[in-house]
Amino acid sequence: MRDRMEISGEVIEHCKDIFKVRIEGGEQIVTAKLSGKMRQNKINLQVGDRVRVEVSPYDMSMGRITFRINSNREIS
């Protein structure tokens, strides 16, 4: 059983491996790192990209970016 929630948002700032993501539907900002698979596949993120972030319900201020959402395809 995983204690993780997946939420989507938009990258608003980045510095090396640390990203600030604004969560959709609110003004909350999450500090996030890239997940291992995204780092392994060399997926680059830029400011303005929509992403899916995995956060713990116990600490909603830190997370892990697990997926970059293309404008062509949406979350199903």
Order of alpha helices (4+ residues) and beta strands (2+ residues): beta-beta-beta-alpha-beta-beta
